[in-house]
Amino acid sequence: MENVFQVNGNMKNQRNYVRMDELSAAISKGLSLQQRKMSKEEAESSAEHIINFFGYGTRVIDNMLEPEDRDAFYTMEDIGILETEREETTLFDGREWRIHYWILNVNRVIELANMDISETIDDDSSKYDIYNDIPEEYWKLEN
């Protein structure tokens, strides 16, 4: 049983890890909310890819990522699964040094994994019905 507490009226989980099946479901559902699709196998592969960076932690330093990994992380940031954070420190010679991190948003992963997206996604195909009302001669190009 996981501990849940309330902050500013919102329920928050106290655990700092996600299961592979939760992350996979969160990726699939998060992309579906953006009208983007990913197969179950692709979502599982993406979840495994992300977990390989985070392991049992929730924070990864950005400079260990390859460009294609960073692209995947940006996609996960778009759906709220990952967040960025930066830390600044002063070096001995007085220069400022920035360290960028990726943070696994455990609460968002759990929220997405448990979300029933069938209620949240509307069938948008009807919004294109307007094109059916345009007479056929308007679609013909004239030279």
C-alpha positions as a Markdown table, in Angstrom:
| # | Residue | x | y | z |
|---|---|---|---|---|
| 1 | Met | 0.0 | 0.0 | 0.0 |
| 2 | Glu | 1.4 | 3.4 | -0.9 |
| 3 | Asn | 1.2 | 6.5 | 1.2 |
| 4 | Val | -0.9 | 9.3 | -0.2 |
| 5 | Phe | -1.0 | 12.8 | 1.3 |
| 6 | Gln | -2.8 | 16.1 | 0.4 |
| 7 | Val | -1.0 | 19.3 | -0.7 |
| 8 | Asn | -3.0 | 22.4 | -1.6 |
| 9 | Gly | -6.1 | 20.2 | -2.1 |
| 10 | Asn | -4.3 | 17.8 | -4.5 |
| 11 | Met | -3.5 | 14.2 | -3.6 |
| 12 | Lys | 0.2 | 13.4 | -3.9 |
| 13 | Asn | 2.0 | 10.1 | -3.7 |
| 14 | Gln | 4.9 | 9.7 | -1.4 |
| 15 | Arg | 6.7 | 7.1 | -3.4 |
| 16 | Asn | 9.7 | 8.0 | -5.5 |
| 17 | Tyr | 9.6 | 5.2 | -8.1 |
| 18 | Val | 7.4 | 4.0 | -10.9 |
| 19 | Arg | 6.8 | 0.5 | -12.2 |
| 20 | Met | 7.5 | -0.3 | -15.8 |
| 21 | Asp | 3.8 | -1.1 | -16.5 |
| 22 | Glu | 2.8 | 2.3 | -15.0 |
| 23 | Leu | 5.4 | 4.2 | -17.1 |
| 24 | Ser | 4.4 | 2.3 | -20.2 |
| 25 | Ala | 0.7 | 3.1 | -19.7 |
| 26 | Ala | 1.5 | 6.7 | -18.8 |
| 27 | Ile | 3.4 | 7.2 | -22.1 |
| 28 | Ser | 0.7 | 5.6 | -24.2 |
| 29 | Lys | -2.1 | 7.6 | -22.5 |
| 30 | Gly | -0.2 | 10.8 | -22.4 |
| 31 | Leu | 0.5 | 10.7 | -26.1 |
| 32 | Ser | -3.2 | 9.7 | -26.8 |
| 33 | Leu | -4.2 | 12.9 | -25.0 |
| 34 | Gln | -2.3 | 14.8 | -27.6 |
| 35 | Gln | -3.9 | 12.8 | -30.4 |
| 36 | Arg | -0.6 | 11.0 | -31.0 |
| 37 | Lys | -0.6 | 7.2 | -31.1 |
| 38 | Met | 2.0 | 4.7 | -30.0 |
| 39 | Ser | 1.6 | 0.9 | -30.0 |
| 40 | Lys | 1.8 | -1.0 | -26.8 |
| 41 | Glu | 5.2 | -2.5 | -27.8 |
| 42 | Glu | 6.6 | 1.0 | -28.6 |
| 43 | Ala | 5.3 | 2.4 | -25.3 |
| 44 | Glu | 6.9 | -0.5 | -23.4 |
| 45 | Ser | 10.2 | 0.0 | -25.3 |
| 46 | Ser | 10.1 | 3.7 | -24.5 |
| 47 | Ala | 9.4 | 3.0 | -20.8 |
| 48 | Glu | 12.3 | 0.6 | -20.7 |
| 49 | His | 14.6 | 3.2 | -22.4 |
| 50 | Ile | 13.6 | 5.8 | -19.8 |
| 51 | Ile | 13.9 | 3.5 | -16.8 |
| 52 | Asn | 17.4 | 2.5 | -18.0 |
| 53 | Phe | 18.5 | 6.1 | -17.3 |
| 54 | Phe | 16.7 | 6.6 | -14.0 |
| 55 | Gly | 17.0 | 3.2 | -12.4 |
| 56 | Tyr | 15.6 | 3.6 | -8.9 |
| 57 | Gly | 16.2 | 7.4 | -8.9 |
| 58 | Thr | 14.1 | 10.3 | -10.1 |
| 59 | Arg | 16.9 | 12.6 | -11.4 |
| 60 | Val | 19.4 | 12.3 | -14.3 |
| 61 | Ile | 22.0 | 14.7 | -15.4 |
| 62 | Asp | 21.4 | 16.0 | -18.9 |
| 63 | Asn | 25.0 | 15.8 | -20.2 |
| 64 | Met | 24.9 | 12.0 | -20.1 |
| 65 | Leu | 22.2 | 11.9 | -22.9 |
| 66 | Glu | 22.8 | 11.4 | -26.6 |
| 67 | Pro | 20.9 | 13.7 | -28.9 |
| 68 | Glu | 18.3 | 11.0 | -29.8 |
| 69 | Asp | 17.8 | 10.2 | -26.1 |
| 70 | Arg | 17.3 | 13.9 | -25.4 |
| 71 | Asp | 14.7 | 14.1 | -28.2 |
| 72 | Ala | 12.8 | 11.2 | -26.5 |
| 73 | Phe | 13.1 | 13.1 | -23.1 |
| 74 | Tyr | 11.6 | 16.2 | -24.7 |
| 75 | Thr | 8.6 | 14.2 | -25.9 |
| 76 | Met | 8.2 | 12.8 | -22.4 |
| 77 | Glu | 8.4 | 16.4 | -21.1 |
| 78 | Asp | 5.6 | 17.4 | -23.4 |
| 79 | Ile | 3.2 | 15.0 | -21.7 |
| 80 | Gly | 4.5 | 15.8 | -18.2 |
| 81 | Ile | 6.3 | 12.6 | -17.4 |
| 82 | Leu | 9.6 | 14.4 | -17.2 |
| 83 | Glu | 10.5 | 17.8 | -16.0 |
| 84 | Thr | 13.7 | 19.8 | -16.2 |
| 85 | Glu | 15.7 | 21.5 | -13.5 |
| 86 | Arg | 18.9 | 23.4 | -13.4 |
| 87 | Glu | 21.4 | 24.2 | -10.7 |
| 88 | Glu | 24.0 | 26.9 | -10.8 |
| 89 | Thr | 27.3 | 26.9 | -9.0 |
| 90 | Thr | 30.4 | 29.1 | -9.0 |
| 91 | Leu | 33.7 | 27.6 | -10.0 |
| 92 | Phe | 37.0 | 28.4 | -8.2 |
| 93 | Asp | 37.9 | 30.8 | -11.0 |
| 94 | Gly | 34.6 | 32.7 | -10.5 |
| 95 | Arg | 32.8 | 31.4 | -13.5 |
| 96 | Glu | 29.2 | 30.3 | -13.2 |
| 97 | Trp | 28.5 | 26.6 | -14.1 |
| 98 | Arg | 25.0 | 25.3 | -14.9 |
| 99 | Ile | 24.0 | 21.7 | -14.5 |
| 100 | His | 20.8 | 20.6 | -16.2 |
| 101 | Tyr | 18.8 | 17.7 | -14.8 |
| 102 | Trp | 15.8 | 15.7 | -15.9 |
| 103 | Ile | 13.3 | 14.8 | -13.2 |
| 104 | Leu | 10.9 | 11.9 | -13.3 |
| 105 | Asn | 7.5 | 13.2 | -12.4 |
| 106 | Val | 6.3 | 10.2 | -10.4 |
| 107 | Asn | 2.9 | 11.8 | -9.6 |
| 108 | Arg | 2.2 | 12.6 | -13.2 |
| 109 | Val | 3.2 | 9.0 | -14.3 |
| 110 | Ile | 0.8 | 7.5 | -11.7 |
| 111 | Glu | -2.0 | 10.0 | -12.7 |
| 112 | Leu | -1.7 | 9.1 | -16.4 |
| 113 | Ala | -1.3 | 5.4 | -15.7 |
| 114 | Asn | -4.6 | 5.4 | -13.7 |
| 115 | Met | -6.5 | 7.8 | -16.1 |
| 116 | Asp | -9.4 | 6.5 | -18.1 |
| 117 | Ile | -8.7 | 8.2 | -21.4 |
| 118 | Ser | -11.8 | 6.9 | -23.1 |
| 119 | Glu | -13.7 | 9.7 | -21.3 |
| 120 | Thr | -11.2 | 12.4 | -21.9 |
| 121 | Ile | -10.6 | 12.0 | -25.7 |
| 122 | Asp | -13.4 | 13.1 | -28.0 |
| 123 | Asp | -13.8 | 11.7 | -31.4 |
| 124 | Asp | -12.8 | 14.7 | -33.5 |
| 125 | Ser | -13.7 | 13.2 | -36.8 |
| 126 | Ser | -17.0 | 15.1 | -36.8 |
| 127 | Lys | -15.3 | 18.4 | -36.9 |
| 128 | Tyr | -14.1 | 17.7 | -40.4 |
| 129 | Asp | -17.7 | 17.1 | -41.7 |
| 130 | Ile | -17.8 | 20.7 | -42.9 |
| 131 | Tyr | -15.8 | 19.6 | -45.9 |
| 132 | Asn | -18.6 | 17.2 | -46.9 |
| 133 | Asp | -20.9 | 20.3 | -47.4 |
| 134 | Ile | -18.6 | 22.0 | -49.9 |
| 135 | Pro | -19.9 | 21.4 | -53.5 |
| 136 | Glu | -17.8 | 19.2 | -55.7 |
| 137 | Glu | -17.0 | 22.0 | -58.3 |
| 138 | Tyr | -15.2 | 24.0 | -55.6 |
| 139 | Trp | -12.6 | 21.2 | -55.4 |
| 140 | Lys | -11.7 | 21.3 | -59.1 |
| 141 | Leu | -8.6 | 23.2 | -60.1 |
| 142 | Glu | -8.8 | 25.5 | -63.0 |
| 143 | Asn | -5.9 | 26.1 | -65.3 |
